[in-house]
């Protein structure tokens, strides 16, 4: 999961750098071909961002489950400690 997330981040940054360069070229040259490349890069960025959002959400769900599991274990330990104190 983490490796995939880092890969998505690197891919997003690399694509954004390409977008930035292409955007500069589009401003300077104002060619039809540069508009096509620019729009394609924006589409790529959108798809990468969607995948990254899903990865982050999955991490968030997993983290919440781990925290809930810890709370349950603590409550069980506390309940065991309280029952031992009353005996």
Secondary structure, DSSP 8 states (H G I E B T S, - for coil): -HHHHHHHHHHHHHHHHHHHHHHHHHHHH--HHHHHHHHHHHHHHHHHHHHHHHHHHHHHHHHHHHHHHHHHHHHHHHHHHHHHHH-
